[in-house]
Amino acid sequence: MEEGLFYATGKRKTAVARVWMRQGAGHITINKRSFEDYCVRGEDRKLVMEPLRLCGKANQFDFKITVKGGGISGQAGAIRHGIGKALIIAEPELRGPLKKEGFLTRDSRIKERKKYGLRSARARSQFSKR
């Protein structure tokens, strides 16, 4: 890997984000689209930018991100996880505040599988007494 380029992988639900970070002016490209075009909802934009705002590095790094799987919200969570991990690779002293806020922990909640004999993971068919 070239000098000044940092790579990390972030995950959430079934989404996987590959994050490349380098010194720059704060440009974020997700799947070859601009950040504003890809993250339409304000909630998702805020989620992605949280680790950068916490560290005060919002305009110091450029990001090239590829994300696959899941939905928009899960992808935003995966990107946030990847950005947090890339920041500590670049600057290890940021580990404390990022870990305290939970940006380095993979959110392991995933959909529970459907069980046989049931309508969904836990929902049963209605009981009939007669």
N, C-alpha and C positions, 0 to 999 in steps of 0.2 A: 504494500500500500504506500502511496506517495506521502511525503512529509506534509503535515498540517491537515490531513484528511482523516476523520474519525468515523468509525462504523459501529453501529449497534442494531440489535434486533429487538423490537417490542411486540408484545402479544396481548390480546384481549379477546375473550370468547373464541371465535374461530378465525379472527383476523390476525394477520402477521404483517408487521411493518418493518421494512429494511430502511434504515436511516443513515445517510452519509452527511457528515457535517464538516464545514471548513470555515475559516475566517472570511468575513464578508460584510455585507450591508444589511442583512436581515431578510433576504429573499427566501421564500419557501416554495418549492415545487413538489407537487404530489402527483404521481403517475403522469408526468409531463404536462400537468396543468397547474395554473397558479393556485395559491392557497385559497384565495377568495372564490375562485370558480369551483374548486373541489369541495370545500367546507362551506356550504350555503347557510346552514343554521348557525346563528350566533352562539348557541350553546356549545356546539362542536368546536368553533373557532376559539372560544374561551378555554375549553378543555385542552386543546393542543398547545396553546400559548402559556399555560400555567407554569411549567417548569422554567421557561425563559423569563417570565415576569418575576418569579421568586428569586432568581439569581441576578436579575438586572442585565441579562445578556440578549435581550430581544433584538437589538440592532447590531450585534457583533458577529453573528454566524449566519452563513447561508446553508440551507438544507435541501438535499435532493432525496425524496422519499418515494419508495414504491411500496404499495400496500395491496394485499390480496385477501380475499375471504371475508365472510361476515357482512354486516350491514354498515351503514354510515356511522352510527354511534360506536359500534365495536371497533371500527377502523380508527376513529378519532382517539379512542382509548389506547389502541395499539401504538399510534403515532406518539402520543404523550409518553408512554412507557419507553419507547425507543429514543426519544429526545432526551429524557432524563438519564438514560444509560450512556448516551453519547456525551453528554455534558460531563459526567464524572470520569469518563475516559480522557477527555481533554483537560479537565481541571479537577484532580482528585480531592481538593479541599472543599468542593461543593457537595461531597457525599453526605455530610451531616445534615444540612438543611433539606436536601432532596429526599433523604431517607425518612426524616421526621415527618414530612408532608405526604409520604407514601407514593412518591413518583417512581421509585425503584422496585416496588413490589408488583408482581404480576397479579392482576385480578383474576383469580382462578375460577370464578363462577361461570359455569357453562350450562347449557340446557341438559336437563336430565333425560335419559333415554326412555322411550315408551316401553312399558312392560306388556308381555303377552297376557291376554284375557282382560285388559283394561282399555279404556278409550284413549287415555294419554298416559303420562308418566305415573300419575297417582289417581286420576279421576276414574271412578268406577261407574258402571251402568246403574241406573236407579233400582233400588231394591223393591221387589213386589211381594207383598205378604200373601196375596191370594192369586 
